[in-house]
């Protein structure tokens, strides 16, 4: 989850952390199956309609874990129902369809008639266009795709319901006299991109109602205007649906229902919650999006921000995310490795979706809300009309966007892998590799899982090394020691740059030695640690006895105050987890130095780079 409170500084943009809440509370027992639509009319054999069932709690919110549903029809000569809820008309008449799960039942009414006139039209909403500087001030009319539409009679009762299609078109067969109103409900069709519900902070799903003019021979079109404030609700719905379509294009995973909560006049930011929290996540798991007003943050139109949070929903429900959350600065290259991975994945994901959308049919390519000259790899986040974050993850620049402890470096690595090997290469690791990982998830875990999931050739390894090295991430052996046995000599005050890495993904142990005479004093130290390295130094005398060892020379510096974040945070910097020992030699000979990863801190890494130096004092 990400709770974003941005502070724009030179090369230091703050996004407060994605932190999955762990203090899960008991929810109300499920009390019903929600079935949509409950009444449908079909008018020719072969026509179909998708029914959608969700197990909901006492407040009407779908559970993330859904049971298997059983479907039945009482008159199979009239309609056919399969076990996904797809209804297909066969003959004229009326039938009842039952859906059952967990001892509960819900019934839908289906009418098949050939004589009823059709009421149809299209539904649109106003989207705000962007370029790299922020909002352009232009509005674009976009279809409300795959959303639920109710036909309401003069008494306010729902006569029948349907879904819009990819172009925003709806159709009803009129079997009772009007007048009618349309109600467009912010619930998406699950079979397209997973069920998505957009509600307010009280849990009430948003809807727009419009009276029809009675001339049912012409299209009854509806536009949800920007001035109504509810256009943003349907942009949220469409952006999240596009995210689900992207997932469906790369996976057969069954996406759990996603609850999205949007509210105006709230400054809490935008974030994903994996469970309830009384202050930030009062409605339980889901994505929370807040609008500070026209002059402030209006994330309902910031597609990249919405996809960023959608990526955390995916990481929690499809993959694995061990991020502790907390403040993270785009230019910080010393983050908790788990946080850097989680946010790097979130920064990469919008670019991956836009890259995919632009390569699809015109219907999908037109969903991208940035101008044609704006690269899909550009991440945008606005406040008012102006972009407060506008950075190209494909070309973030040099320092400080380096190391596995920097989120933009992680996103650049993923972008490089996607452009070289395709999104399916990444998705297989994300969906299947990371959940099976035996340790905390970070870029190291993704790297190791990648080799498990794919047969990496030497040619591919060369490309991967180039992608990683571009961000100064070296997951490879150094030139001093290809395994855990060979040792090289340390000369007085001559530094050696080394990597902690093992091709078999075991813990690496670098070895070296120095020649000393009895009565000398030698200082051995590691410094300039990068990529989350956490070193331990052991020194053995010529007889093989351990005579000195040190883990952290400045262990108290690892978790300390950060002036940008305004609080303490983990700092995987160049010195906090460094090691230093002083050895007083008592015999002549070869003294062995071993440097290994501490490997027990979840925030740090098993790999990483460091510099080793021996100095005779």
DALIN-V415420 format. One line per field, one symbol per residue. ss: DSSP state (H for helix, E for strand, L for the rest). psi: psi as a letter, one per 30 degrees, with the letter a starting at -180 (. if undefined). burial: 1 if it has 24 or more other ideal C-beta (glycine too) atoms within 12 Angstrom, else 0. A space follows every 10 residues. Layout:
# DALIN-V415420
ss=???
psi=???
burial=???
This chain:
# DALIN-V415420
ss=LLLLLLLEEL LEEEELLLLL LLLLLLLLLL LEEEEELLEE EELLLLLEEE LEEEEELLLL LELLLLLLLE EEELLLLLEE ELLLLEEEEL LLEEEEEEEE ELLEEEEEEE EELLLLLEEE EEEEEEEEEE ELLEEEEEEE EEELLLEEEE EELLLLLEEE EEELLLLLEE EEELLLLLLL EEEEEEEELH HHHLLEEEEL LLLLELEEEE ELLLLLLLLL LEEELHHHLL HHHHHHHHHH HHHHHHHHHH LLLLLLLEEE EEEELLLLLL EEELLLELLL ELLLLEEEEE ELLLLLLEHH HLHHHHHHHH HHHHHHHLLL LLLLLLLEEL LLLLLLHHHH HHHHHHHHHH HHHHHHHHLL LHHHHLLLLE LLLLLLLEEE EEELLEEEEE EEHHHLLLLL LLLLLLHHHH HHHHHHHHHH HLHHHHHHHH HHHHHHLLLL LLHHHHHHHH HHHLLLLHHH HHHHHHHHHL LLLLLLLLLL LLLLLLEEEL LELLLEEEEE LLLLLLLLEE EEEEEELLLL EEEEEEEEEE LLLLEEEEEE LLLLLEEEEE LLLLHHHLEE EELLLLEEEE LLLLLLLLLE EEEELLLLEE EEEEEEELLL LLLLLLLEEE EEEEEEL
psi=kkjjjkjjlj gjkkjlljjk kfiklklkkk flkkkklfkl klglkfklkj lkkkklafgg kkkejklkkk klkfjffelk klgfgkkkke lkaklkkkkk khglkkkkkk kjkffklkkl alkllklkll affakffkkk kkkjkhlkkk kkaffgkjel laklafggkl kkkjgllall lkjjkiklje feglkkkjla ffgkkklkkk klffigflki kkkjleffff eeefeeeeee eeeeeeefff lgkjklkkkk kkklhkgfak lkkglkkeef hfgalakkkk jflefbkiff gieeeeeeee eeeeeefebk jgkfalkkke fkhhlkeeee eeeeeeeeee eeeeeeeffa leeefffkgl lffkkfgkkk klkbfkjfkj kjffifabkg illfgkeeee eeeeeeeefe fleeeeeeee eeeefgkglk kaeeeeeeee eefkjkleee eeeeeeeeff ghjjilllfe jfagekklkk lkgjkkklkj kkfgglkkjk kllkkllkgl kkkklklhkl hgkjlkkkkk lfggkkfkkk djfheffejl kjfefgaklk jiaffeglkk lkkjkflkak kkkkklkegf kffalfalll kkkkkk.
burial=1111111000 0011111111 1000001001 0111111111 1110001111 1111111011 1111010010 1110100111 1000111110 0101111110 1000011111 1110000111 1111111111 1101110011 1111111111 1110000111 1111111111 1111110101 1111111111 1111111111 1010111101 0100010001 1111010011 1111111111 1111111111 1001111111 1111010111 1111111001 1111111111 1100001111 1111111111 1111111111 1111111111 1111111111 1111111111 1111111100 0001011111 0001111111 1110011111 1111010001 1111111111 1111111101 1010111111 1111101011 1111111111 0011010000 0001101101 1111110101 1000001101 0000011111 1100101111 1111110000 0111111111 1111111111 1000001111 1110000110 0101100011 1111111111 1010100001 1111111110 1111111111 1111110
